[in-house]
Amino acid sequence: MKNVLVIGATGQIGSELTMKLRNLYSGNIVAGYIPGAEPKGELKESGPSAIVDITNEQLIAETVSKYNIDTIYNLAALLSAVAEIKPQLAWKIGMDGLFNVLEVAREKKCAVFTPSSIGVFGENSPKDKTPQDTIRNPHTMYGVTKVSGELLSDYYYVRFGVDTRSVRFPGLISYVTPPGGGTTDYAVDIYYSAVRGETFECPIAAGTFMDMMYMPDGLRAAIEIMEADPTKFVHRNSFNVTAMSFDPEIIAASIRQYIPDFKMEYKVDPLRQKIADSWPNSLDDTCAREEWGWKPEYDLDSMTRDMLAKLREKGI
């Protein structure tokens, strides 16, 4: 029996994570949402849902009490490119909201997962095989909130004993939920264009490498770290995790193995390119592998085959 609140359950990760948790656990797996982003379809029908505005601590506490929540997945955040357009809102959700979650967790004895990101690293971080412990000096509001979130989560563990854990997600690629304004989202859009027979306009320049992961692996990482034996932890907030690293030319070549006439041209978005240039080319996830047994199941080719098949099944 496990009672879980997923805050941001209708978002890019939250909708899939909520469904996976419901398939894994008996108990209350509550889809927390804000008005205007209500659960629909299977997400609505398969379990409880509640209005949970991360900026309202009382609302979070009431939901936690009502459903006897023991674990909170805090997925509320603006994605990287959107956060640069709305930096004040990004801070309000990413930091003030996290503070509310941690306070409720402290009072109600909950464990908390808050995803971090490759965005915590900046131009002074090592670009290749970026280590677990290194300089984190991002120059984006998204990255600033993620670094601050890691530090605040560690503080609540050290100071109050709140069981906080997280991973630094790379770009997550999914056939279920449409992209939501992330710098790595081109790696989702490209598959949609390929299946539709369209020429893909790539907003990221050739030669720009970024870490990526197929969503099924991302969901496993979020669940496995919360199930892991904490006595083996050296770190908590936050673990590097990765599955693959590629640039636009490499993912296009992967698609052409199955759609030989796929075409791509470049229309670089300066905002997203600037963000991408500040991020690592690749991560070293040795600590996650050693401390809780992390291991991805998908590489680029197996992800491409599955993405194309699933999108065709959806009639994209």
Secondary structure, DSSP 8 states (H G I E B T S, - for coil): ---EEEETTTSTTHHHHHHHHHHH--S-EEEEE-TTS---HHHHHTS-EEE--TT-HHHHHHHHHHTT--EEEE-----HHHHHHSHHHHHIIIIIHHHHHHHHHHHHT-EEE--EEGGG--TTS-SSSB-SSS-----SHHHHHHHHHHHHHHHHHHHH---EE-EEE-EEE-SSS---S-GGGHHHHHHHHHHHT--EEESS-TT--EEEEEHHHHHHHHHHHHHS-GGG-S--S-EE--SEEE-HHHHHHHHHTTSTT--EEE---HHHHHHHHTS-S-B--HHHHHHH-------HHHHHHHHHHHHHHTT-
